[in-house]
Every structure is written in C-alpha cells, then in structure tokens.
Amino acid sequence: MVDDVEKRWHDPQMFRQAVKYVVAVLVVTAVAAGLAVVWASSRQACLGAESMLCDTPSRLVVGMIPGGILLLGGLGAFAITVREWRAGRAWPIWQGAGWFLLVLMVVYLSVAGGV
C-alpha cells in the first residue's frame, strides 16, 4: 500500500504518457468540433440564416459532441488514476490530467451554451 502523504509526483515517463493522452483527447475534440461546425453550417435549414447555429439541433450538436468527448476523456483519465493508484505508481499525474479535461469541458460547454 502506498502512503498517501508521500505523493510520487516525479515520474517523467508517466508524465509524458498523461500529456500524450490529453493531447490526443484535445485533437479528437477539435476534429469533432470542426466536423460539427461544418455539418451545422451546411444544413439546408441554416443556408439562408444569419447564423450557422440557426436552430436547436445545430446548437446541440456543436455543443454536446465535443463536450461529450472531453467528458469521456476526463473520466478515462480518472479510470487510469485508479489503476495507477492500485499499482502504487504516480497517480496524481493522471488525476491532474482528468481535472484539466473536465475543466476544459465546463469552459467549452459554458461558451457553447452562451452562443
């Protein structure tokens, strides 16, 4: 069992894995957001509209798809946190990655909800 007071923050290999995971989630989110915006702007209902997010389905897709990917990425990082904690390795790194992704999700959803 690992003593929780002794947090193992210094593990360069684990840090690189967490950074790669976060970057991969952000790339997938950006691609999904781009595809959602292209889909929303090319819809027949929005062609003559002033805004590309002219109706509820457009707003939902542009808001929820990338937000859902960020949510799943954060939950995945927390699942890895538990796995690393049980193995006695550097779990705080993964916990930080999970919180970072969840904070980004909240910021994205608040911005998308305001549009």
VENMO-V860005 format. One record per helix or strand. SS is the DSSP state (a for helix, b for strand). FROM is the first residue (numbers start at 1). TO is the last residue. Records with the same first field share a line. If there is no record, write none. Layout:
# VENMO-V860005
SS: FROM-TO / FROM-TO
This chain:
# VENMO-V860005
a: 12-41 / 44-46 / 56-87 / 91-114
